[in-house]
């Protein structure tokens, strides 16, 4: 099962387990990357390839050169790599399906062919083609918008002539009708008062840039107050008229571009909604929602999450928790995300009950109390807020949250078009938010189930028993690790640790079923059976009921000996080997003849059991790969580190519970969850409790 001379304890990959996998899989070995295996899915996507030859010969087409480089890099530095930029099979070997788009990853592995690289591809043709269709549609829309803008340029515009000193000599095209202001002979402070406060500085600077040095084309888009008091975006374009190399006047036009600008803005904001879909959790999803509307539609936005429908809320007003907030550049930083749960006031409660948005306007820096938490109200004062817009977020006929958009820095309140677009964008995020919330509920259910399974270890006469579990530090996914300790009726102890493929509710449910079945099998004392027999029976049942795709586990049976110590029998189903810490010797891994196949792979294959004895003070540790798996290193290195940490902790004379906690603390920055369970025989009549001998 392993190359001659190899005895490093690393479980070897059996590539045939991928024969019926739906994703293309290939295996290379050695520094020449000889192609030793590929499955039917690989054949379908990439066509037939000669086995046993170097990858450079098997993938001789020029388009495969980057793949050969990745193989070399992964083999040399033992670090997995992902190529997420879509590749295409067009131009590859004859017989390959094409053109098809794909991405792939390469990971260092050890197989019976030796050290090599496992390549896994994913056919992304459907996704890539969907993106291309979306891009084509966007281009069509852009062209239609350009035609529309050309049509707008042909209609009536405000035409003006202005001297370099700002004196307007001619004005044609309805300026007074548009703004409600009488014609003024010069561009002065009164004229600029009709420009939106946030656009005045930019307009002045753009004009100075165009007029300084050699005069050039002046183009500026800004908001201008209309006769109704609502601001609309206009674009002014002007060119200098030169006589004798000196600018004598400027001739320009000003046209209403509000509709074109808003159509473009709408498309940009709807494109941002896609970032909500990519969020990992509910907090990120709502944060992406707030960021989607800042700064184009509002200066700042916060989202307040309401209790889940069906949860008791008492007889008073509901509570809300600020779950996300963002503000445009130039404003104070939003307050930190803590102590932000509050009882909503009458205004927010009305918005929730009516499911209709509400606009509040007030003097600069004087927001009404009770609309948002006190800490947020203080921020609104500092930001010189002038308006608040409360918009309910409705998902599946229930108001799950509400957004509060704020106009700040003396900004005029939003107009009807701004409010309509804000409501539309928040309406469009319903489905991504629903998916994120549903995923969170599923994760919560699975985590609850998983934690319910990780029960305290039983008290065992003549032995010390401890177990610890630590979730992953860099992922919101549910782990598949579990452990179990069972005190049997005859005084023996059954220990199990395992890891199930998958990180979802289905994996957690399968874990629960497997754990329960193995408990029943191990507890049955009507006939003699070894841990190998137990795992074989579990494998057969799990395969027959199609419970899980792949499971690794170590199952140990411990029987007390007369005079102290315990007899131990164990069986390993593709799991990292147990670690033994003898009282009078160095730590060693109990590998036996190597692990058997994982469960749910080949239930007809025989399983082996290995026996050994534990003396008083010896420590047996079962653990999951999260304790030894470090990116950029192989498992052998991780196992060596684990043995070193365990030996140091044991030498300090610490309790078994403290030892397990120490080992998990050393793995606090790993990307996978980790579990460890330990067993230590003690002298008869002495029981260990709360870290003290009694």
LUMNUZA-19970 format. One record per atom (N, C-alpha, C): residue in one letter; z, y, x negated. Coordinates in steps of 0.1 Angstrom, whole numbers, plus 5000, padded with zeros to 4 digits. Each point is the difference from the previous one (the first is absolute). Layout:
<kolros>
AZYX...
</kolros>
This chain:
<kolros>
X500049884992X500050125008X500050134992X500249994986X500050114992X499449974986X499450104993X499449974988X501049954990X499549924990X500949944990X500750114993X501349974997X500850094993X500650125008X499650015012X500550115008X501349955007X501150084998X501349965007X500850135002X499350105006X500750125002X500650025014X499949905008X500750005013X499350085011X498850054997X499350085010X499249915010X500350015013X499249925009X498550024999X499349895000X498550014998X499350015013X499050085001X499250025012X499049885001X500049955012X499049905004X498950065008X498950034994X499050085007X499549945013X500149865001X499449945012X500750045013X501250074999X500650045012X499250115007X499050064993X499250115005X498749945006X499849875000X498749955005X499650055013X501050015009X499650045014X500450145003X500450074990X500350155002X498850075005X500350105008X498950085006X499550114991X500850034989X499650104991X499449944987X499050064994X499549944988X501050004988X500149884994X501049984989X499249934988X500350054988X499449944988X501150004989X499949904991X501049984989X499249994987X500550084990X499549984987X501149964991X499649954988X501149964990X499550034986X501050034992X499750024986X499550144997X499950034987X499550144996X498650025003X499249895001X498650015004X499850015015X501149995007X500050015015X499049905006X500249874996X499149905006X500349985015X498950005007X500249995015X500349855003X501249985005X500549865002X500149965015X499950105008X500149975015X499650125008X499449975012X499850105010X499949925013X500450075011X500049935013X498750035008X500049955012X498850015008X499750155004X501150075003X499850145004X499450084988X500449974988X499450064988X498549974999X499749875003X498649954999X499250085011X500550025012X499350075010X499750144997X501050074993X499850144998X499250034987X500249914990X499450034987X499049904995X499749905008X499049904996X500649904990X499249904997X500549894991X500150054986X501049964993X500250034986X500449874992X499549994987X500349894992X501449994996X500749895002X501449984996X500149964985X501150034994X500249964986X499450094990X499350105004X499350094990X500850134999X499850084990X500750134999X499550095011X500950095004X499750095011X498750084997X499950044988X498850084997X498749925003X500049874999X498849925003X500049975016X501149985006X500149975014X499650135008X500450124995X499750125006X499250094991X498749954998X499250074990X499350125005X500050035013X499350115005X500750134996X499250114998X500650124995X501050065009X499949985013X501050065009X501449944998X500149884994X501249944998X500850044988X499450094992X500650044987X501450065002X500350095010X501350055002X501049895003X499649905008X500949885003X500449934987X499149984991X500349934987X501050094992X499950135001X500950094993X501449985006X500149995013X501349995007X500649864996X499249905000X500549874995X500750004987X499350074990X500550014987X501350085000X500150115007X501250085000X501249935006X499849935011X501149935006X500449884991X499149934994X500449894991X500850054988X499650124995X500650044988X501450075002X500250085011X501350065001X500849955011X499549885007X500849935010X500450095011X499250105004X500350095011X498949995010X500449985013X499049995011X499450135002X498749995005X499350125003X499249995013X499950115007X499250005012X498950104999X498849955004X498850095001X499850035014X500450125005X500050035014X498750085003X499350054990X498750065003X499049905005X499450015012X499149895005X498949974990X499849874997X498949964992X498949935010X498949984995X498949945008X499449884993X499649905008X499549884994X498550004998X499450115005X498550014998X499650004986X499149924996X499549994986X500849894992X500849935007X500749894993X499249875000X500649894997X499349884998X499249955012X498949944999X499249955012X500949915008X499950005013X500849925008X501250065006X500450114994X501250075005X499750085012X500950015009X499850085012X500050144997X499050075005X500050144996X499050085008X500150144999X501150064993X501350005008X501149974993X501350005006X501050094991X500950075007X500950084992X501349924999X500750034989X501349924998X500850084990X501349975000X501050054990X500649874995X500750014988X500649884995X501250044991X500849904997X501250014991X500049894990X500550024989X500249904989X501449994996X500649884999X501449984997X500149894989X500950024991X500249904990X500749885006X499549884997X500649875005X500049904989X500849895003X500049894991X499649885009X499049924997X499649895007X499949884991X499549895005X499949884992X498950024989X499250105002X499050034990X500550104989X501350045001X500650094991X500150145005X500350094991X500250145004X498650065004X500050075011X498750065005X500250115010X499050025008X500050115010X499649955013X500750045011X499649965013X499450125007X498749995004X499350115006X499949975015X500450105008X500049995015X499250125005X499049975008X499250115006X500250015015X499750125005X500050025015X498750075004X499449945010X498750055005X500350125009X499650124995X500250125007X498850065007X499049925002X498750055005X500250075013X500749955009X500250065013X500650144999X501150014991X500650134999X499150104993X499349964989X499150094993X498950055009X499449915008X498950045009X500550095010X501349985005X500650095010X500150144994X500550014987X500250134994X498650074998X499049924996X498650064999X499550055013X500349935011X499550055013X500750135004X501450004996X500750125003X499550124992X499649984988X499550104991X498750055006X499149915004X498850045006X500250095012X501049955009X500350085012X500550144996X500850014990X500650134995X498850094996X499149944992X498950084995X499150055012X499849915010X499350055012X500750115007X501349995001X500850115006X499950134992X500049984987X499950124991X498750075001X498949925001X498750065002X499950075013X500649945011X500050065013X500750134999X501150004993X500850124999X499350114992X499249964990X499250104992X498950065010X499449925008X499050055009X500750105010X501249965004X500750095009X500350144993X500549994988X500250124993X498850094998X498849934997X498850084999X499650075013X500349935011X499750065013X501050125003X501249984995X501050115002X499650134992X499449974988X499650114992X498850085006X499349945010X498950075006X500450095012X501349985004X500450085012X500650134996X500450075009X500650144998X501249994990X500050094991X501150024990X500450144999X501250034994X500450134997X499450044987X499250105000X499350054988X500650134996X500350024987X500750124995X499550044987X500150144998X499650064987X501350074995X500349984987X501250064995X499850054986X500550124997X499950064987X501149944991X499850014987X501049944991X501550055002X500150125006X501450055002X500649955013X499349915007X500549955012X499650075013X499250104999X499650085012X498949925006X500149985013X499049925008X499050105006X498849984996X499050105005X499249955012X500149875003X499349945011X500649875004X500249995013X500649885006X499349965013X499449885000X499249965011X500449865004X500149975013X500249865004X501349975007X500750105006X501149975009X501449984993X500250074989X501349994993X501250045010X499850115007X501050055009X500349905011X499049945005X500149905011X500849874994X499749964988X500649884994X501450024997X500450124994X501350024996X500950085009X499450085009X500750095009X500550124993X499550024988X500450124992X498950105000X500350135001X498950104999X499450004986X498850054999X499250004988X500850104990X500149964988X500750084990X499050024988X499950124995X499050044990X500349944986X501249954998X500349954987X500949875002X499949914990X500849885000X501450044994X501050015008X501350044996X501149915005X501250044999X501149915004X500049975014X499650095009X499949975014X498949895003X498950024993X498949895001X500549874996X500850004988X500549874995X501149945008X500650085009X501049945009X499549905009X498750015003X499449905009X499749874993X500149994987X499849884992X501349925000X499949875001X501249925000X500950024988X501350025001X500950034988X499849904989X499749885002X499849904989X498750014993X499150085006X498650004995X499750144993X500950105002X499750134995X499950004985X500949944993X500050014985X498749934995X499649895006X498849934995X498850085003X499950075011X498850085003X499950114990X501150074998X500050114990X499649954986X500549894996X499749954986X498649964999X499449935011X498649965000X499150124999X500350115007X499250124999X500150064986X501150014994X500250064987X499249914990X500049875001X499349924991X498550025001X499550025012X498550025002X499650144996X500950105001X499650134997X500250044985X500949924993X500350044986X498849954991X499950074989X499049974990X498650015006X499249904998X498750005006X500149955015X499850095010X500249965014X499249875003X500749925008X499449875004X500149985015X499649885004X500149975014X501449995005X500350065011X501449995006X499949915012X500949904999X500149905011X501549975002X500450025012X501549975003X500149965015X500849905002X500449955013X501450045003X500350065011X501450045003X500250015015X501250015004X500450015014X500150145004X499350035011X500050145006X500550005014X501050095003X500650005013X498950055010X499949935011X499150045011X500650095010X499350055010X500550095010X501149935008X499949865001X501049935008X501349984992X500050034987X501249984992X499949874992X499149925003X499849874993X499150024988X500449934989X499250014988X498949905000X498850054995X498949914998X499550024986X499449894994X499550014987X498650065000X499850104991X498750064999X499649994985X498750014997X499550004987X499250124997X500450074990X499350124996X499249974987X498750045000X499149994989X499450134997X500050044987X499450134997X499450004986X498950084998X499450014987X499950154996X500150034987X500050144996X498550055000X499950135003X498750074999X500150094988X499149974990X500050074987X498950115000X500350114994X499150104997X500350054986X499049984991X500250044986X501149924994X500249885004X501049924994X501450035005X500150095010X501350035006X500149965014X501149945004X500249965014X500350135009X499150015010X500150125009X500549965013X499949885004X500549955013X500049855000X500749945010X500049865003X499449985014X499249905001X499549965014X500549865002X500649995012X500649875003X500049965015X500449885002X500149955014X501349935002X500650005012X501249935003X499749925013X500249874999X499749915011X501249925003X500149965013X501149925005X499749854996X500849944991X499849864996X501149915004X500850055010X501249925004X499649865005X499049995008X499649865005X499649914989X499150054991X499649924988X501249964992X500850104997X501249974991X500949895007X500250025013X500949915007X499449865001X498749995001X499449865000X500249944987X499850074989X500249944987X501549974998X500950095004X501449974999X500449875007X499449995012X500449885009X499549884993X498949994994X499549894993X500949974988X500450104992X500949984989X501349945004X500650065010X501349965005X499949855005X499049975007X499949865005X499849914989X499350044989X499949914988X501449984994X500850105001X501449994994X500849895008X499749995012X500749905009X499949864993X498949974993X499949874993X501149984991X500650104994X501249984991X501249955007X500150025013X501149955007X499949845001X498749965002X499849855000X500449934988X499850074988X500449944987X501450014997X500950055008X501450024997X500749865000X501049994991X500749874998X501149985011X500550115005X501149995009X500050115010X500950015010X500050105010X500350144994X500950014990X500350134994X498750054994X499349924992X498750054994X499050045010X499949925011X499150035011X500250135006X501350035003X500350135006X499850114990X500349984987X499850104990X498550034999X499249905001X498550024999X499650085013X500649985011X499750075012X500350154998X501250034995X500350144998X499150074990X499749924989X499150064990X498650025004X499649935011X498650015005X499750145006X501050075004X499750135007X500550124992X500549984988X500450114992X499150014988X499550114996X500350145005X498950055010X499049925003X498950055008X500450045014X500949935007X500350035013X501450075002X500949984990X501350055001X500650024986X501050084999X500650024986X500949894996X500749945010X500949904997X500149905012X500349884998X500149905011X501149904997X500849975010X501149904999X499849905012X500349884997X500049905011X501449945002X500450005013X501349955003X499949875008X500649894995X499849875007X501149985010X499749955012X500949975010X500549865000X501149965006X500449865000X499049915006X499949884996X499049915005X500249985015X498949995008X500249975014X500849885003X500950015009X500849885003X501450004994X500250094989X501350014994X500950095008X501349965001X500950095008X500150144993X499950105009X500150144995X501150085006X500849945009X501150075007X499550085011X500950085006X499650085011X499550144997X500250044987X499750144996X498550014995X499750114995X498650024994X499849904989X498749964997X499749914990X500350064986X500149914990X500150054986X498649984994X499850084989X498849994993X500350014985X499249944992X500250004985X498750054993X500250104992X498950054992X499549904990X498849955002X499549884992X499050054990X499450125002X499050054991X499950155001X499650074989X499850145001X499150044988X499250115002X499250054989X499850155003X499750074989X499850155001X498950044991X499250105003X499050044991X500550074988X499250014990X500450074987X500450145003X501050054993X500450145002X501250015009X500449895007X501250005008X501149934993X501250025005X501249934994X499849855002X500549924991X499949855001X500849965013X499549905008X500849965011X501349944996X501050005009X501349954997X499949854998X500949944992X500049864997X500149925012X499649875000X499949915011X501349935002X501150075002X501349945003X500850095010X500949945007X500850065010X499150085010X498949945004X499150075009X499949945014X500949915004X500149955013X500850105009X499550045011X500750105008X499749975015X500850065009X499849995014X499050105004X498949965006X498950105003X500550105011X499550124999X500450105009X499150005013X500250095009X499350005013X498450014998X499650084990X498650024998X499349874996X500649944989X499449874996X500149905011X501149995007X500149915011X499050025011X499650125002X499050035010X498649954995X499850024987X498749954995X499949855001X501149934997X500149865001X499749955014X500750065009X499949955014X498750045007X499450114996X498850055007X498849944992X500249964987X498949954992X498950114998X500450135000X499150114998X500550084989X499050064992X500550084988X500650135005X500750074992X500750125003X499950104988X499650125002X499850104990X501250105002X500750034989X501150105000X499650104990X500150135004X499850114990X501350095000X500250064989X501250074998X499950104988X500850104999X499950094988X500149924987X499450064990X500049934987X501449974994X500149874997X501349954994X501149995010X499750005013X501149995011X499749885009X499949884995X499749895009X501249975010X499749955012X501149975009X500949884995X501250005003X500949904996X499849875009X500349884994X500049885008X498649935001X498950074996X498749935001X499949894989X500450034988X500049914989X501450004994X500349904991X501450004994X500350134993X501350034998X500450124995X499450024986X499949904992X499550014986X498550045001X499349955010X498650045001X499950145006X500950045009X500050145005X500250104988X500949964991X500350094989X498750014991X499349894999X498750014992X499050095007X499949995013X499150095007X500350154999X501350034999X500450144997X499550044987X500249914990X499650044986X498550014999X499249925007X498650005000X499450115009X500850085006X499550115009X499149945011X500549905006X499249935011X499950105012X498849995006X499750085012X499749925013X499749874998X499749925011X500349854998X500349935010X500149855000X499249945011X499349894996X499349935010X500549865000X500549955012X500649875001X498949915007X499649894994X499049915006X500649865000X500049945012X500549865001X499049914995X500549894994X499149894995X500349885008X498949965008X500249905010X499249874995X500849895000X499449874996X500449905011X499049935005X500249905010X500850055012X499750125005X500650065011X501450054998X500550004988X501350054997X500050114989X500850105002X500150104989X500949954989X499449974989X500849944988X500450114991X499450125000X500350104990X499450135006X500450114993X499350135003X499950074987X498950074999X499750084988X500350155003X500550074990X500350145001X499250074989X499050085004X499250084991X500550145000X500150064988X500550134999X499050104993X499950115006X499350114994X501050094992X499750024987X501050064992X499450124992X500950074993X499750114992X499350115008X500650035012X499550115009X498749975006X499649875000X498749965006X499950025015X498950055005X499950015014X500049865007X500449995012X500149875007X498649945001X499949875001X498749935001X499450035013X498750005000X499250035012X499849875008X499450015012X499749885008X499249894993X499050054992X499149904993X500849934990X500950074992X500949934991X500949905006X500650045011X500949915007X499249875005X498850025005X499249895006X499749914988X499650054989X499649914988X501249934995X501250074999X501249944996X500449885009X499950025013X500249895009X499149894999X498750034997X499049894999X500349924987X500350064989X500349934988X501249915002X501150055006X501249925002X499749895010X499050025009X499649905009X499349884993X499250044990X499149904993X500949914991X501250044996X500849924991X500849895008X499850005013X500949915008X499849854996X498749964998X499849864997X500549964986X499750084990X500649974987X501550005000X500650095007X501550015001X500549875007X499349975011X500449885007X500049874991X499049994992X499949894991X501150004990X500350124995X501150014990X501349965006X500350055012X501249975007X500149855003X498949955005X500049855003X500349924988X499450044988X500249934988X501550014996X500650125002X501450024996X500849915009X499849995012X500749915009X499949864996X498849964996X499849864995X500849974988X499950104990X500749984988X501550005002X500550085009X501450005003X500549875006X499149945009X500449875006X500049894989X499050014991X499949894990X501250024990X500350124997X501250034990X501349955007X500150035013X501249955007X500149854999X498949945003X499949855000X500449954986X499450064990X500249954986X501450024996X500750125003X501350024996X501049905008X499649975012X500849915008X500049864993X498949964993X500049874994X500850004987X500150124993X500750014987X501550005003X500649895005X501350005004X501049984988X501350045002X500949984989X500149854996X500349974987X500149874995X501349945005X500049875002X501349935005X501049994988X501249985003X501149974990X499949864997X499949964988X499849864995X501249974991X500849905004X501149954992X499549954986X500650054990X499649954986X498850074995X499550115006X498950074995X500050155004X499350084993X499850145003X498550015004X499850075011X498650025005X499850145004X498850064996X499750145003X498550015001X499650105008X498650035001X499850155003X498850054995X499750145002X498550015003X499750105008X498650035003X499750154998X498950044994X499750144998X498550035004X499850095010X498650035004X499350074989X498650005001X499250064990X500350155000X499950064988X500350144999X498850105002X498849945000X498850095001X499149965012X500549945010X499149965011X500850005013X499350035011X500649995013X499849875006X499449914993X499749875006X501249915001X499949905009X501049905001X499949894990X501149974994X499949894989X500049865007X499649904992X499949875005X501049914993X501050064992X501049924993X501149955010X500649894997X501249965008X500849904991X501249995004X500949904994X500949945010X500649884997X500949945010X500949914992X501249995006X501149914994X500649935012X500149874999X500549925011X501149904995X501250015006X501049904996X499949895010X499749884995X499749885008X501349935004X499949915010X501249945005X500749914990X499349944990X500649924990X500550074988X500150145001X500550084989X499050044990X498749955001X499050044991X499450145004X499250064991X499550135003X498550004998X499250065010X498650014998X499750154998X499350034989X499550134997X498550015001X499550115005X498650025000X499650144997X499050034993X499450134999X498549995001X499450095006X498549995002X499450145002X498749995000X499150125002X498849965008X499850075011X498849975009X499050104998X498749965000X498950094999X499950095012X499850134998X499950105011X501150105000X499850115006X501050115001X499950065014X500249925010X500050055013X500949925010X499950045012X500949935010X499749855001X498749964999X499649865000X500649934988X500150064989X500649934988X501549995002X500650105005X501549995003X500349905010X499149995010X500249895011X499849864994X499049994992X499849874993X501249964991X500550104993X501149984991X501249955008X500350065012X501149955008X499849865005X498749965004X499849865004X500249914989X499550034988X500149914988X501549984996X500750115000X501449994996X500849915010X499750025013X500749925010X499749864999X498749974998X499649864999X500649934988X500050074989X500649944987X501549985002X500650095007X501549985003X500249875008X499249985010X500149885008X499849874992X498950014992X499649884992X501149974990X500650114993X501049984990X501349955006X500350045012X501349975006X500049865006X498949945001X499949865006X500549904990X501249945003X500649914990X499849855005X499249985010X499849875005X499249914991X499450054990X499349924990X500050084986X500049934989X500050064987X498750074998X500050124994X498850074997X500350104989X499050024991X500150094989X499450145004X500250104992X499350135002X498549985001X499549914992X498549985000X499649945014X500849915005X499749955014X500150115010X501050094999X500250115010X498850094999X499550044988X498950094999X498749935005X499949874997X498849935005X499950005015X501249975006X500050005015X499850145006X500550104993X499850145005X498550034998X499449964989X498650034998X499149945011X500349875003X499349935010X500150075014X501250045004X500250075013X499350135000X500250084989X499450144999X498549995001X499449904993X498649985001X499549965014X500749915006X499649965013X500150115011X501050084998X500250115010X499350134996X499350004988X499350114995X500950134999X501249984994X501050115000X499750114990X499649964988X499850104989X498949974991X499350104994X498949974991X500449944986X501250064995X500449964986X501450034999X500849904995X501450024998X500549944987X500850074992X500649944988X501549995002X500649904994X501449985003X500649914989X501350024998X500849904992X501249965009X500149875002X501149945008X500949914992X501350035001X501049934991X501049945009X500449874996X501249945007X501149984989X501250045003X501150004990X501149915006X500549904993X501049915004X501250014991X501250025005X501250014990X500349874993X500350014987X500449894993X501549984999X500549884998X501449984998X500450064986X501150075000X500450054987X499450144997X499250055009X499450134998X498550004998X499450115002X498550014998X499349945012X498750025000X499149965011X498849934995X499549905008X498749944998X499050085007X498950034994X498950095006X498749925000X499350015011X498649955001X499250115006X498850034993X499250115005X498549965000X499350075009X498549995001X499450135000X498950024994X499450134998X498650005006X499750085011X498750015006X499350134995X499550004988X499250114995X500850134998X501349994998X500950124999X500450024985X500450124996X500650014986X501149914999X500249944988X501049904997X501450055001X501049925004X501450045000X500550044986X501050084999X500550044987X501549954999X500349924989X501349954998X500750074989X501250055002X500850064990X501249914997X499849914990X501149914996X501250084994X501249955001X501150064994X499950014985X499649894994X500049994986X498750004993X499050065006X498650004994X499250115006X498850024994X499150105004X499449975014X499550115007X499449975013X498749934999X499749925010X498749935000X499549995014X498649995001X499449985013X499849855003X500349965012X499949865004X498649985005X499149964991X498649985004X499649865004X500849904994X499649865003X498649984995X499249935008X498649984997X499150115005X500550115004X499250115005X500150005016X499850115006X500150015014X498949925008X500449955012X499049945008X499250115007X499049975008X499250105007X500850075010X499750135003X500750075011X499949935013X500850035009X499949945014X498850065007X499549925010X498950045008X498750004993X499949934989X498849994992X499449865001X500849904996X499549865000X501249915004X500450005013X501249925004X500049864997X498849944997X500049864997X500449964986X500050104991X500349984986X501549974999X500449904991X501449974998X500750114993X501350005003X500950104994X501149944991X500450064990X500949954990X501450065001X501049934996X501450055000X500549974986X500850104995X500649994987X501550015001X500849934992X501450005001X500650054987X501250075002X500750044988X501550035005X500950024990X501450025004X500450144996X500850065008X500650134998X501549984997X500450054988X501549994997X500750135005X501349994999X500850115004X499650134992X499750115007X499750124993X498550024998X499249895001X498550024999X499550085012X498950074998X499550085011X498549965002X499749985013X498649975004X499550115008X498950064996X499450115007X498649975005X499850025013X498749995007X499550145003X498850044998X499550135002X498650005004X499550125004X498650025004X499350084990X498650005001X499250064989X500250154999X500650065010X500250144999X501050044989X500849904995X500950024989X499449994987X498849944999X499449984987X498650064999X499450055011X498750045000X499950154997X499450044988X500050144996X498550034998X499450115006X498650044997X499850014985X498949944996X499650024986X500649894991X500849915005X500549894992X499849875008X500149884992X499949885007X501349955004X500149895008X501249955005X500949954989X499549954989X500849954989X500950114995X499450114998X500850124995X501150035010X499750005013X501050035010X501149905000X499749874998X501049905000X500950014988X499450044989X500850024988X501050125002X499650115006X500950115003X501149955010X499649935010X501049955009X501149914993X499649914992X500949924992X501050084992X499450114993X500850084991X501150085009X499550065011X501050075008X501049915006X499749885004X500949915006X501049954989X499649984988X500949954990X501050114996X499550134999X500950114997X501050025011X499649995013X500950015011X501149895000X499549874998X500949895000X501050014988X499650054989X500950024988X501150105003X499850095009X501050105003X501149945010X499849885004X500949935009X500150065014X498950065004X500050065014X499849895010X500450045012X499949905012X498549975002X499849905008X498749965003X499350105009X500750065009X499550115009X499650124991X500850034991X499750124991X498849974991X499949874996X498949964991X498750015008X500049965013X498750015008X499750145002X501050085003X499750155002X499550064988X500549964988X499550064987X498549974998X499749875003X498649964998X499050085009X500450025013X499250085009X499950144996X501150064995X500050144996X499050024988X499949904991X499150014989X498549995005X499849965012X498749995006X499850115011X500750114999X500050105011X498750075001X499150004990X498850085001X498849905001X500249885005X498949915002X499250035013X498849955001X499150035011X500149895011X500849904998X500149895009X501549995004X500349945011X501449975003X500549894992X501349984999X500649904991X501349955006X500249874998X501249935005X500549914989X501349985000X500649904990X501249945007X500249874997X501249935005X500549924989X501450004998X500649934989X501149915004X500249894992X501049905002X500749974987X501450005001X500849984988X501149915003X500149884994X501249915002X501250074994X501249995007X501250054995X501049895000X501150024994X501149894999X500649985014X500249885003X500649965013X501350075003X500250065012X501250065003X500050154998X498950054994X499950154997X498850055008X500250105008X499050055008X499850154996X498750045000X499750134996X499850095012X500650115001X499950095012X500150144996X499050085004X500050154998X500150034985X499449914992X500050034986X501349974992X501049935007X501349974993X500249855002X500749954989X500449865001X501349995007X500149915010X501349995008X500449855000
</kolros>
